[in-house]
Amino acid sequence: MTILEVKNPRWSSPDGQFLDVDVLFEGYQDLGLMPFTANATADTGHGLESWEKAKSGAYGPIAPYVEPVREPPVVQVPALSFWERLTEAEQVNAAMATQPFRTQQTFLTANTFRSDHELWPLLVQMATDLFGEERVAQLLAVELP
């Protein structure tokens, strides 16, 4: 493959063994710049060319390695499972009665409780206040920080 343009060299491994660039290949101009990873042992001509030219500074300075931000996985608890595990339903009902109507309805009609939902922290906090972290971990089947 013939390289037409290379931009944005950046280290993609903390040990300096791999670097990423944005490459425009001949015959693929309609796709625009595409991410490409190069290293010293590349088995293609364009891979070696990208590595050697980036290392020599031909594409500008190589940006430092940045550790990727790993989002925590989304926890999803089926509402049915939560209620089946819950032997303390009356306590939850009393605590929920103190919440705004919208919040009550959201919890009552939910099919799942998801850690990426705006009300998840409220669920965890209320349950923790009522039952403690160990019981919350059982109810939500999650490890708490």
N, C-alpha and C positions, 0 to 999 in steps of 0.2 A: 504494500500500500504506500502511496505517496503522500507525504505530509505537506499540506499547504500552509498551515499556520498553527502555532502553539502558544498558549497563554497560561498564566497563573500556575507556575510550578510551586508545589508545596509538598512537604514531606508527609507521607501517609503511614509511616511506621516510626516508632520512637527510636529505633536503632539505625535509621538512615539507610535501610536496605531497599525501601520502596518510595517512589514519589509519584504524585498524581499531577497530571497536566490536563488542560483542555485543548483538544486537538481537532483541527479541521482536515479531513482526509479528502483527497481528490476522488471525485465520483460520488461523494456523499455530502456535497456542499448544502444540499437542501435540508440536511439534518442539523446543520450548524455545528458549533463547537461541541464536542462530545468528551466526557471524562475518560481518561486513559491512565492506567497505572503502568509505570516502567520500573525496571530494575537492571542491575548489572549483568544478570544471567538471562535476559530476555532471549527468546528463541525466534524472534522476527527482526528483520532489518529495521522496521519503523520503531520497534520497541527499544532496540539498542541505540538508534539515532536519538530518540526522545531522551533516553537516560543520559547519554554522553553530552548532548548539547545543553540539557538542563544543568548538569553538573558543572559544565564549563561557563555557565552564566549567560548563554546565548538567548535565553528566554527571560532574563531578568533574575533578580535574587529569588532563591527558593524560600518560600514562607516556612516558618517553623512548624513542627508537628503539633497538632492540637488534639488532645484526647477527646474522642467523641463523647457527646453527652448521651448517656444511656437512660432513656425514660424507663421508669419502673413499669413492669407489666400491669395491664389493667386487670384488676380482680373483679370477677363477676360472680355474684352469689344469687342463684335462683331464689326468688322470694319464698316459694314453697319450701325449699330446703331450710331457709332461715326460720320460718314459722314452725316447721316441724322440729327443729332443734331447740326452739325456745320454750322452756318450761315456765318462764317468768313473764308470760304475756300480759298479765294484769299490771305489772310494774311498768312495762313498756307502754301500755295503753294510757296509764296515768301520766307518764312523762310526755307522751305524744300530745295529750290534751292541752298541754301548756304551749304548744307550738301554733304558729299561724295556720289558718285553714288550708291554704295552698300546700304547705309543707305536710300537713296531715294527709291530705288527699294524694299527694305524690307518693308517700310511703304506702298508703293503703292500696293504691291501684298499680303499683310497680310490679312488673313481671320479674325484674332482676334488680339487684342493688349493685351498682358499678362504682369502682373506686375513682373513675374519671368524671363522675357526676358531681355537680355543685353541692349536693346534700350529703355526700359520703362522709365528709368530716363531721357533720352533725350526727349522723348515725353512729359513727365510731365513738365520738365524745359522749353522747347520751348513754350508749351501752356501757362504755368504760366507767362512767360515773355510777351507773346502776349496779354493774356486776363485776367490775375489775377487768384488767387486761387478759388474764388467763381465760375467763369465760367468753370474752369478746372474740378471742382467737378461735375458740371452739365454735361460736355462733357464726362467725364470718369465714371460718376455715382459712385464716390468714395469719401471718406473723406481723405483729405490730412493731414499729420502729422503737 
